[in-house]
Amino acid sequence: MFRLNLCRRLLSLLFLWLFGGVSVAASTEAPKMLLLNSYQSESVVGWLMSEKLDGVRAQWNGRQLISRGGHVISAPAWFLKDFPEFALDGELWTQRQDFENILSIVRKKQPDQRWHEVTYNIFEVPNQVGGLLDRLSVLKAYLKKHPVPHLKVIPQIKIESDIHFRSELKRLVGLGAEGLVLRNPDQGYVTGRHASALKVKPFQEDECQLLGTTPGKGKYLGQVGALVCLWRGEKILIGSGLSDHDREIPPSEGAWITFKYYGVTATGRPRFPVYLRVKADKDF
């Protein structure tokens, strides 16, 4: 009887592998990844720049996609079918300003048809030798022999001058991009936060805890005027960025929300805070 049950279990797992999600494990050890520092005013002429995609970070270990938090991502078998045996690091992504949608797709235990919207965009090939372009060339060579339409290498552009870098940032942000990633092309593969990898955004993001709301006035009479939040021990008001739905049904008190702001005032408070969403764990 034990052997019969074991055989049935193995057949069930095989069925899931072939026709459903590839992964049956809920989580594994969190992978070691390169993490980005924030750009200050470093000289980056001669470095490489690429668009910062607001997707879900995932590392391919040759068998499974693992989130930054160590969770196995239940991608369809067809999605992973022709992936290489060597490791990859990148973003699962759909399009600009679509983070909540891509997160809902990737988090599902049983993958659905929306995975056809997803691409896996690679900015690093771990454990390979040489500089960044050398490492990425390993994947490019593989894809020439084994094309995978939804597996892409993020284009890397050499920064010719400070004006070049600034104008590219302005152009991409105007198209709805989150910002830029700057990489030292000569740096070998490393993990953790490193001075050779920087992120640049036209604004900053942070989280705060919702304490309550203020009543709306004028056209918002009878609705929410602003969110009252606790941020670094200080109370702040966030009134911009709220949709009509948010003003009618705001997030629950105690929830953590993500907002963006444009620097800080002389008193250290966020300048022009704008509500983005209830905090979502990209690492899940």
C-alpha distance (Angstrom), angle and dihedral (degrees) to the residues before:
residue distance angle dihedral
M1 . . .
F2 3.83 . .
R3 3.80 91.1 .
L4 3.80 91.2 47.8
N5 3.80 92.1 51.9
L6 3.79 90.6 46.0
C7 3.81 91.2 52.5
R8 3.78 90.9 49.2
R9 3.80 90.2 50.7
L10 3.80 92.3 50.3
L11 3.80 91.3 48.5
S12 3.80 89.5 50.8
L13 3.79 91.6 52.6
L14 3.80 90.7 47.3
F15 3.81 89.8 52.6
L16 3.82 90.5 52.3
W17 3.79 90.4 49.4
L18 3.78 93.5 51.7
F19 3.78 101.9 38.9
G20 3.77 109.3 17.0
G21 3.78 139.6 26.3
V22 3.75 115.5 -19.5
S23 3.77 94.0 -139.2
V24 3.77 126.2 67.3
A25 3.82 97.0 170.5
A26 3.80 117.9 94.0
S27 3.77 95.7 -147.7
T28 3.77 145.5 -11.9
E29 3.79 136.7 -173.5
A30 3.81 112.2 -47.4
P31 3.81 108.6 -106.1
K32 3.78 121.7 -120.1
M33 3.80 107.6 -111.0
L34 3.78 140.1 176.1
L35 3.82 109.3 -101.5
L36 3.79 125.8 -157.2
N37 3.77 127.0 -119.0
S38 3.80 119.3 -150.4
Y39 3.80 117.1 -100.3
Q40 3.79 113.5 -113.8
S41 3.80 112.4 168.9
E42 3.79 103.4 -54.0
S43 3.79 120.6 149.6
V44 3.80 106.1 -104.4
V45 3.81 101.5 168.6
G46 3.80 107.1 136.3
W47 3.81 92.4 24.9
L48 3.81 124.8 113.0
M49 3.79 124.3 -106.0
S50 3.78 130.9 -163.7
E51 3.78 137.3 169.5
K52 3.80 114.8 -82.9
L53 3.79 105.1 -128.3
D54 3.79 117.8 -148.1
G55 3.78 96.2 -141.4
V56 3.80 138.2 109.0
R57 3.79 115.6 -64.6
A58 3.79 113.1 -129.2
Q59 3.79 136.3 170.9
W60 3.80 120.9 -149.7
N61 3.80 109.9 -146.0
G62 3.79 96.2 -172.3
R63 3.81 93.0 -89.1
Q64 3.81 109.8 36.7
L65 3.78 143.2 18.7
I66 3.81 110.0 -114.8
S67 3.81 124.2 -166.4
R68 3.78 121.8 -132.7
G69 3.79 88.5 -101.9
G70 3.81 92.5 54.7
H71 3.80 99.5 -101.5
V72 3.79 120.2 140.7
I73 3.80 109.8 -121.0
S74 3.79 112.3 -136.1
A75 3.79 98.5 -135.1
P76 3.82 118.7 170.3
A77 3.79 116.8 -96.4
W78 3.82 91.1 -119.1
F79 3.82 90.4 56.2
L80 3.82 93.0 57.0
K81 3.80 97.6 32.9
D82 3.83 99.2 109.6
F83 3.80 100.6 26.0
P84 3.83 114.5 133.4
E85 3.79 124.5 -103.1
F86 3.83 91.9 -120.6
A87 3.82 124.2 82.7
L88 3.81 125.1 -87.7
D89 3.80 133.4 -173.3
G90 3.78 125.5 -159.2
E91 3.79 150.2 102.1
L92 3.78 129.6 -61.9
W93 3.80 99.6 -140.8
T94 3.80 144.0 165.8
Q95 3.79 108.6 -177.1
R96 3.79 141.4 -42.1
Q97 3.80 117.8 -60.6
D98 3.82 92.5 12.0
F99 3.79 101.9 109.0
E100 3.80 98.3 128.7
N101 3.81 90.9 52.1
I102 3.80 95.5 49.2
L103 3.80 90.1 46.3
S104 3.82 91.6 53.4
I105 3.81 90.5 49.5
V106 3.78 95.9 49.1
R107 3.80 95.9 43.2
K108 3.81 95.8 58.5
K109 3.79 113.8 108.9
Q110 3.80 89.9 -149.7
P111 3.82 108.3 47.1
D112 3.79 116.9 -133.6
Q113 3.80 137.2 -161.3
R114 3.81 92.1 -80.1
W115 3.81 88.2 81.8
H116 3.81 85.3 81.5
E117 3.83 85.8 72.6
V118 3.81 92.5 55.5
T119 3.79 129.2 94.8
Y120 3.80 127.4 -174.4
N121 3.80 107.8 -134.4
I122 3.80 115.8 -162.4
F123 3.80 125.6 -149.1
E124 3.80 98.1 160.4
V125 3.80 139.6 34.1
P126 3.82 103.8 -159.5
N127 3.78 124.7 -139.1
Q128 3.81 95.3 14.0
V129 3.81 120.9 127.3
G130 3.80 128.5 -111.7
G131 3.78 132.6 28.5
L132 3.78 126.3 -36.4
L133 3.80 96.4 -83.0
D134 3.81 90.5 48.2
R135 3.79 90.4 53.5
L136 3.80 93.8 46.5
S137 3.82 89.9 48.7
V138 3.82 88.4 65.4
L139 3.81 89.4 64.3
K140 3.81 93.2 41.0
A141 3.80 90.0 55.2
Y142 3.80 90.4 49.0
L143 3.81 92.7 50.2
K144 3.81 91.7 52.3
K145 3.80 88.4 61.8
H146 3.81 97.3 32.9
P147 3.83 109.4 30.3
V148 3.82 114.7 -158.3
P149 3.83 109.9 -178.2
H150 3.81 95.0 -156.4
L151 3.83 94.5 45.7
K152 3.80 109.0 84.3
V153 3.79 139.5 172.4
I154 3.81 111.9 -132.5
P155 3.84 108.3 -122.4
Q156 3.81 114.2 -110.0
I157 3.81 117.8 -151.4
K158 3.80 123.6 -162.5
I159 3.81 112.4 -123.5
E160 3.80 107.8 -124.9
S161 3.80 97.3 -177.9
D162 3.77 143.3 -14.7
I163 3.82 88.8 -96.6
H164 3.81 89.7 52.9
F165 3.81 91.4 52.7
R166 3.82 93.8 46.0
S167 3.80 94.1 47.1
E168 3.81 92.2 49.7
L169 3.80 90.3 50.4
K170 3.81 90.4 50.8
R171 3.82 92.1 47.0
L172 3.80 95.1 50.8
V173 3.80 95.1 43.1
G174 3.81 87.6 51.7
L175 3.81 87.5 57.4
G176 3.80 91.6 52.4
A177 3.82 99.7 -94.5
E178 3.79 121.2 149.4
G179 3.79 94.5 -130.4
L180 3.80 141.8 -86.1
V181 3.78 138.1 -55.4
L182 3.81 116.2 -144.6
R183 3.81 120.3 -158.5
N184 3.79 133.6 -176.1
P185 3.83 101.2 -126.5
D186 3.82 93.9 -151.2
Q187 3.78 96.7 56.0
G188 3.79 116.0 108.7
Y189 3.78 120.3 -133.2
V190 3.80 112.9 -63.6
T191 3.81 136.5 163.4
G192 3.78 132.2 -143.5
R193 3.80 124.6 35.8
H194 3.77 111.4 -29.3
A195 3.79 136.6 177.6
S196 3.82 90.1 -128.9
A197 3.82 93.4 69.0
L198 3.80 121.9 57.5
K199 3.79 137.4 171.7
V200 3.79 123.8 -144.6
K201 3.78 124.1 -163.5
P202 3.80 130.2 168.3
F203 3.79 86.7 -129.8
Q204 3.80 140.0 23.4
E205 3.79 127.8 -114.6
D206 3.77 129.4 -148.9
E207 3.80 142.0 154.7
C208 3.79 131.5 -115.0
Q209 3.79 134.8 178.3
L210 3.79 118.5 -110.4
L211 3.81 113.3 -122.0
G212 3.80 98.8 173.2
T213 3.79 143.3 -63.2
T214 3.79 140.4 -90.4
P215 3.83 122.1 -128.6
G216 3.78 117.6 -100.8
K217 3.78 125.3 -116.7
G218 3.80 134.1 -154.3
K219 3.80 110.2 -0.7
Y220 3.81 88.8 3.7
L221 3.81 94.0 55.2
G222 3.80 108.7 141.6
Q223 3.80 91.5 19.3
V224 3.79 136.6 80.6
G225 3.77 115.4 -66.7
A226 3.80 99.1 -173.5
L227 3.78 142.5 -16.8
V228 3.79 117.6 -109.7
C229 3.80 109.1 -143.7
L230 3.78 139.8 176.8
W231 3.80 110.2 -128.1
R232 3.79 120.9 175.1
G233 3.77 90.6 -23.9
E234 3.82 94.1 -49.4
K235 3.80 130.3 102.6
I236 3.80 114.1 -122.1
L237 3.80 134.1 178.4
I238 3.80 121.6 -131.6
G239 3.78 113.4 -169.6
S240 3.79 103.2 149.1
G241 3.79 123.9 82.8
L242 3.82 96.3 32.1
S243 3.80 115.2 135.1
D244 3.81 122.6 -143.7
H245 3.80 87.5 -101.1
D246 3.82 91.3 51.7
R247 3.80 90.3 51.6
E248 3.79 91.8 50.6
I249 3.81 96.4 41.0
P250 3.81 109.6 18.9
P251 3.82 123.9 -172.0
S252 3.78 115.5 -78.8
E253 3.78 119.8 -89.6
G254 3.78 110.4 -94.9
A255 3.80 93.1 31.7
W256 3.78 119.5 129.6
I257 3.78 114.3 -124.5
T258 3.80 133.1 -167.3
F259 3.79 118.9 -130.8
K260 3.78 136.7 170.3
Y261 3.77 128.9 -136.0
Y262 3.79 140.3 178.0
G263 3.77 106.9 -121.4
V264 3.80 125.0 -61.2
T265 3.78 134.6 -74.6
A266 3.79 125.1 -115.0
T267 3.81 87.8 -90.5
G268 3.81 92.2 53.1
R269 3.81 97.9 -106.3
P270 3.83 121.4 135.7
R271 3.79 112.7 -92.5
F272 3.83 116.3 -130.2
P273 3.83 97.6 -10.0
V274 3.82 114.2 -156.9
Y275 3.81 124.9 -165.6
L276 3.81 114.1 -122.3
R277 3.83 108.9 169.9
V278 3.77 147.0 -55.0
K279 3.78 104.2 -65.1
A280 3.78 111.3 -85.5
D281 3.76 121.1 -162.4
K282 3.79 105.5 -126.8
D283 3.78 89.8 -171.6
F284 3.81 95.4 49.3
